[in-house]
Amino acid sequence: MLVAVSPDGRLQDLRADGSPAGPPRPVADLAAAIAEREAADQPRWVWPATADLYPMLLRAGVRVARCHDLELTEALLLGHAGRWGAPRSLAAARARLLGLPVPPDPPPRQPDPPGFAQGALFETTSAPPAAAGFDVLAAVQLVYADQLARIGAAEHPGRFRLLVAAESAGALVGAEMGHAGLPWRADVHDQLLRELLGPPQPVGPPRRLAELTAEINEALGLRGLHPDSPAEVVRAFARNGVDIPNTRAWVLKRVDHPAVRPLLEYKELYRIWTAHGWAWCDAWVRDGRFRPEYVPGGVVSGRWATRGGGALQVPKVVRRAVIADPGWRFVVADAGQLEPRVLAAVSGDRRLAAAAAAGDLYAALATDSFDGDRAKAKVALLGAMYGQTGGAAIPALAVLRKRYPVAFEFVEAAARTGEAGGLVRSWLGRTCPPAAAAWRDAGLDPPEEAGSAEMPQGGASGRARGRFTRNFVVQATAAEWALVLLATLRTALEDSKAELVLFVHDEVVVHCPEEESARVADAVTASAVEAGRLLFGETAVRFPLDVSVVGAYADAK
C-alpha cells in the first residue's frame, strides 16, 4: 500500500506503479490523519523529503514504519546517471520531467541549538502549507512514478531498490534519533573538562592550554607562537631545521623534537575545548539530551553527516558524559574489520572470503599467506584498498596480488576506471561523483597505516582519482551494509521501548531498559547477519560485531 503526502494537508493512495488509486483526500490535521492510517495498514508513505516532514510528525507523537523519500532517491538516481550534485528537490525533479527551468535546491536550514526558542512552525501538529507554486501532491505522484521507472532501468534494479529503501529508512532513523536525543550528563561533562583543561577562564583559553602554549614556545625557542595556527607551526619547525608538510598528528608523530609531545597534547585538548567544550554543552545539551540534526547520506560515500553539534566526531574522552538513564543501558555494537570483509564479499575472491569467515580476518590472512605476520597482512589489505604504493606495503602487496588475485584486481579495476575519468558504483548502485568534483566532497577516510601521506589535498584527477575510486567501491558498500543493518534493527525493535540514539559509520548505539538489553543485543547481532544476507546472498564472509552492554558509552569495547 502506497500513500502520497503533500505538506499542505492532502493524501492520495497510489497503485504499485505510482499511478493514482483514488482522488486526493484533504485532511484537517495531517499528523492525525497519518497516525490513523499508519495504525490501520502501515502504508509506505511517499513524500518530498523526510527531513522536512517527519520531525513534525514525531513532535506530534506519530511514528511511521516505511517511507519513500523522493529527494534522497532523486539524488541516488542522478548520481547513477552521472549527474551527481544536480538539484534533487521535488521542484527540480518535476521541472526536469516537464522540460521547465530547473530551480536550484534551497540551502539547508541550519538548525537552532536546543537552547534557542523555536518558531511557530515547530509548535503546531500539522505540516506547514506548501508554497511551491505548483500542485505538490500531483508532483509527488508524477516524480514517484518516474523514479520507479528509472530504478527499474538501473544496472542492477533489485540492488538499487534495496539501496533506495535503506536510504529512506535511514532518513526515518535519523529524524527519530534527533528527536529522542543522546543521553548526556552536563555535570559529568563539566567535571571531565575541568580535569582535562582546568577551570574555564573569563577570557582566553583554559589554564592547561596556556601551559602547553608556553611549553611549545620554549621547545621551539620562540615567543608568541599560536599552536592552533598550522601555518605558524610549520614555519616554526622549519626555523628549527625540521620540514613538515602539515601539522596532522600522524605527520608530527614521525618527528623527533621536544615540541612534538606538548603540541600533540595541545591539538587534542584544543579540539575538545573548541568543538565540545563548555560553550558547546551550553548550546546543545538540554533536559539531559543532545539532539543534533542528522543528515543521512550526507557525504558521497553514503556515510552520514550532521548539521550542528558534531555528533559524529565526539572524542572518546568526552563520551564519559554519555550516561544511560537510571534503570537503562546502552547496547553498543561495532562492526570490526568491516571494509576488508566487504571487499571479500563484493570481489568474489573465494580465498579472501574464506579468511573473512574467521573472527579476526587479518590473523586468518596472516596464517594463510603472510607466515603468521598479522601486521604485514593488515598493511597489505589496507594498502590495496587505499592505494598505498610505497614503503612497507610493496612486498606485502606483492603477496596479496599473488595469493588473492580476484580481490586485488577488483580494486585495481576500480582505480583504472577512476584514473580514466570513469564512474564506479557501490554494490547496491551508489555512484561516485564525476572527475570534476572536488576531492573534499568524497567523504572517504583512509587510515593512517594505509599511507595517508599520499592522499591529495585538492583535485581528483589521474592517480589521485584512482585512489578515490578504488576505495569508493568498498567504503560506499560498507556504508550500505551498515545502513541495512540499521533499518533491519529498527524494524526488530518496533515493539520495544528501546531507542536508537547514535549511528556512526559502522557503530550503532541503542538506549534501552536494562531488562531489554539482552534482547536488544541479540537483535543487533541478528540484524548484522541479515544485512549480509540481504546484500550479498549466501556468502562465506562473516560480519561479526563487538557488542557491549554498558551504563556509559565510554565503557564500550
C-alpha positions in Angstrom: 0.0 0.0 0.0 1.3 3.4 -1.0 0.1 6.8 0.1 1.4 10.1 -1.4 1.7 13.0 1.1 1.5 16.7 0.4 2.6 19.0 3.3 -0.4 21.2 2.5 -2.7 18.6 4.1 -3.7 16.1 1.4 -3.2 12.4 1.0 -3.6 10.2 -2.1 -3.5 6.4 -2.4 -1.2 5.1 -5.2 -1.0 1.9 -7.1 2.2 -0.1 -7.3 3.3 1.7 -10.5 2.8 5.1 -8.8 -0.5 6.0 -10.6 -3.3 7.4 -8.5 -5.6 4.8 -6.9 -8.2 7.4 -6.0 -8.8 11.1 -5.7 -6.8 13.3 -3.4 -8.2 13.5 0.2 -7.8 16.8 2.1 -7.3 16.3 5.9 -7.8 18.8 8.6 -4.8 17.6 10.7 -2.1 15.9 8.7 -0.4 14.3 11.6 -3.6 12.8 13.0 -4.6 11.5 9.6 -1.2 9.9 9.1 -1.4 8.3 12.6 -4.8 6.9 11.8 -3.7 5.4 8.5 -0.5 4.1 10.0 -2.4 2.2 12.7 -4.7 0.7 10.1 -2.3 -0.7 7.5 1.2 0.8 7.7 1.5 2.0 4.1 4.7 3.2 2.6 4.5 7.0 2.7 5.7 8.8 -0.4 6.7 12.3 0.4 9.1 15.1 -0.8 11.6 14.9 2.0 11.7 13.1 5.3 13.8 15.8 6.9 11.1 18.4 6.2 8.1 16.4 7.3 8.9 13.6 9.7 10.2 15.8 12.6 6.8 17.5 12.8 5.1 14.1 13.0 7.5 12.9 15.7 6.7 16.1 17.8 3.0 15.1 17.4 3.8 11.6 18.7 3.4 9.9 15.3 5.9 7.4 14.0 5.7 5.6 10.7 7.2 2.3 9.6 8.1 2.9 6.0 8.5 5.8 3.5 9.9 6.6 0.1 12.0 9.8 0.3 11.7 11.5 -3.1 14.6 13.8 -2.5 17.1 11.2 -1.4 16.0 8.9 -4.1 16.4 11.6 -6.8 20.0 12.2 -5.5 20.8 8.5 -5.9 19.3 8.3 -9.4 21.0 11.5 -10.6 24.3 10.1 -9.4 23.6 6.8 -11.1 23.1 8.7 -14.4 26.4 10.6 -13.9 24.8 13.8 -12.8 26.0 13.8 -9.2 25.2 17.1 -7.5 22.4 18.2 -9.7 19.3 19.7 -7.9 17.4 16.9 -6.3 14.3 18.6 -4.7 10.8 17.8 -5.7 10.6 21.1 -7.6 13.8 20.3 -9.5 12.7 16.7 -10.3 9.3 18.0 -11.5 10.8 20.7 -13.7 13.1 18.1 -15.4 10.2 15.9 -16.2 8.2 18.8 -17.6 11.0 20.4 -19.5 10.9 23.5 -17.4 13.9 25.5 -16.0 15.3 23.5 -13.1 15.5 25.5 -9.9 18.5 25.2 -7.6 18.0 23.4 -4.3 17.3 25.7 -1.4 20.1 25.9 1.1 19.7 23.5 4.0 18.1 25.1 7.1 20.6 25.5 9.8 19.1 24.1 13.0 18.9 26.1 16.1 20.6 24.6 19.1 18.2 23.2 21.7 18.5 26.2 23.9 17.1 28.6 21.3 13.4 29.3 21.1 11.8 27.7 18.0 9.2 29.4 15.9 5.5 28.7 15.4 6.2 26.1 12.7 7.6 23.8 15.3 4.8 24.3 17.8 2.0 23.1 15.5 1.0 19.4 15.0 0.1 20.0 11.3 2.6 20.5 8.5 3.3 23.9 7.1 1.4 24.9 4.0 3.2 24.4 0.7 4.3 27.5 -1.2 5.9 25.7 -4.2 3.8 27.5 -6.9 2.6 24.1 -8.2 0.4 21.2 -7.0 2.7 19.4 -4.7 0.6 16.3 -4.4 0.4 16.0 -8.2 4.2 16.5 -8.4 4.8 13.8 -5.7 2.8 11.3 -7.8 4.5 12.3 -11.1 8.0 12.2 -9.7 7.5 8.9 -7.8 6.2 7.2 -11.0 9.2 8.4 -12.9 11.6 7.3 -10.2 10.1 3.8 -10.2 10.8 3.6 -14.0 14.4 4.8 -13.6 15.0 2.4 -10.7 13.8 -0.4 -12.9 16.3 0.7 -15.6 19.3 0.7 -13.3 22.2 -1.5 -13.9 21.1 -3.9 -11.1 17.5 -2.9 -10.3 17.0 -5.3 -7.4 20.0 -4.0 -5.6 19.1 -0.4 -6.3 15.6 -0.9 -4.9 17.3 -2.1 -1.7 19.5 1.0 -1.7 16.5 3.3 -2.1 14.6 1.5 0.7 17.6 1.6 3.0 18.3 5.3 2.3 14.7 6.2 3.1 14.7 4.1 6.2 17.9 5.8 7.3 16.2 9.1 7.0 13.4 8.0 9.3 16.1 6.7 11.8 18.0 10.0 11.6 14.9 12.0 12.4 14.0 9.6 15.3 17.5 9.8 16.8 17.4 13.6 16.7 14.0 13.6 18.3 15.0 11.1 21.1 18.4 12.6 21.7 21.5 11.1 23.1 21.5 11.0 26.9 24.1 13.5 28.1 25.1 14.4 31.7 26.1 18.1 31.7 27.6 17.9 35.2 29.8 15.0 34.2 30.8 16.9 31.1 31.8 19.9 33.2 33.8 17.7 35.5 35.8 16.0 32.8 36.5 19.3 31.0 37.9 20.7 34.3 40.1 17.6 34.7 41.5 17.9 31.2 41.7 21.7 30.8 41.5 23.3 34.2 38.6 25.6 35.1 37.2 27.9 32.3 38.6 31.4 32.2 36.7 34.6 31.7 38.9 35.5 28.8 41.1 33.3 26.6 41.9 29.6 26.7 41.7 27.5 29.9 44.8 27.0 32.0 46.2 23.8 30.6 46.2 25.1 27.0 48.1 28.2 28.2 50.6 26.0 29.9 51.1 23.9 26.8 51.5 27.0 24.7 54.3 28.2 26.9 56.0 24.8 26.7 55.7 24.6 22.9 57.2 28.1 22.5 60.1 27.2 24.8 60.9 24.0 22.9 60.9 25.9 19.6 62.9 28.8 21.0 60.1 31.3 20.2 57.7 33.7 21.9 54.2 34.4 20.8 53.7 31.3 18.6 50.0 30.3 18.3 49.9 26.4 18.4 46.4 26.5 16.8 47.8 28.1 13.7 49.2 25.3 11.3 51.0 27.8 9.2 52.8 29.3 12.2 53.8 25.8 13.5 55.1 24.7 10.1 57.3 27.8 9.8 58.4 27.4 13.4 59.6 23.8 12.8 61.3 25.0 9.6 63.3 27.5 11.6 64.4 24.6 13.8 65.6 22.6 10.8 62.6 20.4 10.6 60.5 20.4 7.4 56.9 19.1 7.8 54.2 19.3 5.1 51.4 20.0 7.7 50.6 19.6 11.3 48.5 16.5 11.2 49.0 14.2 14.1 50.4 11.3 12.0 53.0 13.6 10.5 54.1 15.1 13.8 54.5 11.6 15.4 57.2 10.9 12.9 59.3 13.9 14.1 61.9 13.7 16.8 61.7 17.1 18.5 60.8 18.2 22.1 58.0 20.4 20.9 56.1 17.4 19.4 54.7 15.9 22.6 53.2 19.1 24.0 52.0 20.1 20.6 50.1 16.8 20.1 48.5 17.2 23.5 47.7 20.8 22.7 46.0 19.9 19.5 43.8 17.2 21.2 42.8 19.4 24.0 42.2 22.5 21.8 39.9 20.4 19.6 37.9 19.3 22.7 37.7 22.9 24.1 36.5 24.4 20.8 34.3 21.6 19.5 32.9 20.0 22.7 33.7 22.4 25.5 31.6 24.4 27.8 30.1 26.6 25.1 29.1 23.5 23.1 27.4 21.9 26.1 25.5 25.1 26.9 24.3 25.4 23.4 23.4 21.8 22.5 22.5 19.9 25.7 19.1 20.5 27.2 17.0 18.3 29.5 19.7 15.7 29.7 19.7 15.1 25.9 22.0 16.1 23.0 19.8 16.4 19.9 21.7 17.1 16.6 20.2 17.0 13.2 21.5 14.0 11.3 21.9 14.1 7.5 21.7 10.5 6.1 23.8 10.1 3.0 25.5 13.5 3.8 28.7 12.6 2.1 29.1 10.9 -1.3 30.2 7.6 0.1 26.7 7.3 1.8 28.0 7.9 5.2 26.1 10.3 7.5 26.8 13.9 8.4 25.2 16.3 10.9 24.2 19.9 10.9 25.5 21.4 14.1 26.8 19.8 17.2 29.4 17.4 15.8 27.6 14.3 16.9 29.7 12.0 14.6 33.0 13.3 16.0 32.6 13.1 19.7 36.0 12.4 21.2 36.3 9.2 23.3 37.2 11.1 26.4 34.0 13.3 26.1 31.9 10.1 25.8 32.2 9.7 29.5 29.4 12.2 29.8 27.1 9.9 27.7 25.4 8.0 30.6 22.3 5.9 30.3 19.2 6.9 32.3 18.6 5.2 35.6 17.4 1.6 35.0 18.5 1.8 31.4 21.6 0.7 29.5 23.4 1.3 26.2 23.8 -1.6 23.8 26.8 -0.6 21.7 27.6 -2.6 18.6 30.7 -2.0 16.4 31.5 -3.9 13.2 35.1 -5.0 13.2 37.2 -5.0 10.0 34.1 -4.1 8.0 35.7 -2.8 4.9 38.1 -5.7 4.3 35.2 -8.1 4.8 33.1 -6.1 2.3 36.0 -6.4 -0.2 35.9 -10.1 0.2 32.2 -10.2 -0.4 32.0 -7.9 -3.4 35.1 -9.1 -5.2 34.0 -12.8 -5.1 37.5 -13.8 -4.1 36.9 -17.2 -2.5 40.2 -17.4 -0.8 39.8 -14.0 0.8 36.2 -14.9 1.7 37.4 -18.0 3.5 39.7 -15.7 5.6 36.8 -13.4 6.2 34.8 -16.3 7.7 37.1 -16.0 10.7 36.6 -13.8 13.7 39.9 -12.0 13.0 40.3 -11.6 9.3 43.9 -10.2 9.5 45.0 -13.2 11.6 43.5 -15.6 9.2 45.1 -13.8 6.3 48.4 -13.9 8.1 48.2 -17.6 8.7 47.2 -18.3 5.1 49.7 -16.1 3.3 52.0 -14.0 5.5 53.9 -16.5 7.6 51.7 -15.6 10.6 52.6 -11.9 10.4 49.3 -10.2 11.2 50.7 -6.7 10.9 52.0 -7.4 7.4 48.7 -8.9 6.3 46.9 -5.8 7.5 49.3 -3.4 5.7 48.8 -5.4 2.5 45.0 -5.4 2.6 44.6 -1.8 3.6 47.2 -0.8 1.1 45.3 -2.4 -1.7 42.1 -0.7 -0.7 43.6 2.7 -0.2 46.2 2.8 -2.9 49.4 2.8 -1.0 52.3 2.3 -3.4 55.5 2.7 -1.3 57.3 1.7 1.9 56.5 -1.5 3.7 53.4 -2.1 1.6 55.4 -3.0 -1.6 56.4 -6.6 -0.6 53.1 -7.2 1.2 51.1 -6.1 -1.8 53.1 -8.5 -4.0 52.0 -11.3 -1.8 48.4 -10.1 -1.9 48.4 -9.8 -5.7 49.6 -13.4 -6.0 47.5 -15.1 -3.3 44.2 -13.1 -3.7 44.2 -12.1 -7.4 40.5 -11.7 -7.7 40.2 -9.2 -4.8 43.3 -7.4 -5.9 42.1 -7.0 -9.5 38.7 -5.8 -8.2 40.2 -2.6 -6.6 42.7 -2.2 -9.3 40.0 -2.2 -11.9 38.1 0.5 -9.9 41.3 2.5 -9.8 41.9 2.3 -13.5 38.3 3.4 -14.1 38.8 6.4 -11.9 42.2 7.3 -13.5 40.5 7.3 -16.9 37.8 9.7 -15.6 35.1 7.0 -15.4 32.4 6.3 -12.7 32.3 3.4 -10.3 29.5 2.1 -8.2 29.0 0.5 -4.8 27.4 -3.0 -4.6 23.9 -1.6 -4.5 24.5 1.1 -7.1 25.5 4.3 -5.3 27.7 6.1 -7.8 30.8 8.2 -7.3 30.9 11.8 -8.5 32.4 12.7 -11.8 36.1 13.6 -12.1 35.3 17.3 -12.0 34.0 17.0 -8.4 36.3 18.3 -5.6 38.2 15.8 -3.6 37.0 17.3 -0.4 33.4 16.1 -1.3 34.5 12.5 -1.3 33.9 11.8 2.4 36.3 8.9 2.4 38.6 8.4 5.3 41.9 6.5 4.6 43.5 5.2 7.8 47.0 6.4 8.7 48.5 3.0 8.3 47.3 2.9 4.7 49.6 5.6 3.5 47.7 8.9 4.3 50.7 10.9 3.2 49.9 10.1 -0.4 46.3 11.4 -0.2 45.8 14.6 -2.2 44.8 17.8 -0.7 42.7 19.0 -3.7 41.6 17.9 -7.1 40.5 14.4 -8.1 42.3 13.5 -11.3 44.8 10.9 -12.5 46.3 8.7 -9.8 44.6 10.7 -7.1 41.2 9.9 -8.5 42.2 6.3 -8.9 42.9 6.1 -5.2 39.5 7.7 -4.6 37.6 5.2 -6.8 39.4 2.1 -5.6 38.3 3.0 -2.1 34.8 4.2 -3.0 33.6 0.8 -4.2 34.5 -0.7 -0.8 33.7 2.2 1.6 30.4 3.0 0.0 29.3 -0.6 0.1 30.4 -0.8 3.7 28.1 2.2 4.4 25.3 0.4 2.7 25.8 -2.7 4.8 25.7 -0.6 8.0 22.6 1.3 6.7 20.7 -2.0 6.0 21.7 -3.2 9.5 20.3 -0.1 10.9 17.0 -0.4 9.0 16.6 -4.0 9.9 17.3 -3.3 13.6 14.8 -0.5 13.6 12.1 -3.0 12.5 13.2 -5.6 15.0 12.8 -3.1 17.9 9.4 -1.7 16.9 7.5 -3.3 19.8 10.1 -2.4 22.5 10.9 0.7 24.5 14.5 0.7 23.0 15.7 3.9 21.3 18.3 4.1 18.6 20.3 7.1 19.7 23.6 7.1 17.7 24.9 5.7 14.4 28.5 6.5 13.5 29.6 4.8 10.2 29.7 1.2 11.4 28.7 1.6 15.1 25.2 1.6 16.4 24.1 2.7 19.9 20.8 1.7 21.4 19.4 3.1 24.7 17.0 0.6 26.3 15.6 -0.5 29.7 18.0 -2.8 31.4 15.6 -5.8 31.3 15.5 -5.5 27.5 19.3 -5.3 26.9 19.9 -9.0 26.2 17.1 -9.0 23.7 18.4 -5.8 22.0 21.9 -7.3 21.9 20.6 -10.4 20.2 18.6 -8.2 17.8 21.7 -6.3 16.8 23.6 -9.5 16.1 20.8 -10.9 14.1 20.5 -7.7 12.1 24.1 -7.8 11.1 23.6 -11.4 9.8 20.5 -10.3 7.9 22.3 -7.2 6.4 25.0 -9.5 5.0 22.4 -11.8 3.5 20.3 -9.1 2.0 23.3 -7.5 0.3 25.4 -10.5 -0.7 23.2 -13.5 -0.5 24.9 -16.8 0.5 28.5 -15.9 1.3 31.2 -17.4 3.5 32.0 -13.8 4.7 31.0 -13.1 8.3 30.3 -9.6 9.6 30.9 -10.0 13.4 30.1 -7.3 15.9 31.6 -6.3 19.1 28.6 -5.9 21.3 28.8 -4.2 24.8 26.0 -3.6 27.3 27.2 -0.6 29.4 25.9 2.2 31.6 28.2 4.7 30.0 29.1 5.0 26.3 32.9 5.3 27.1 32.9 1.9 28.7 32.0 0.1 25.5 34.7 -2.1 23.9 
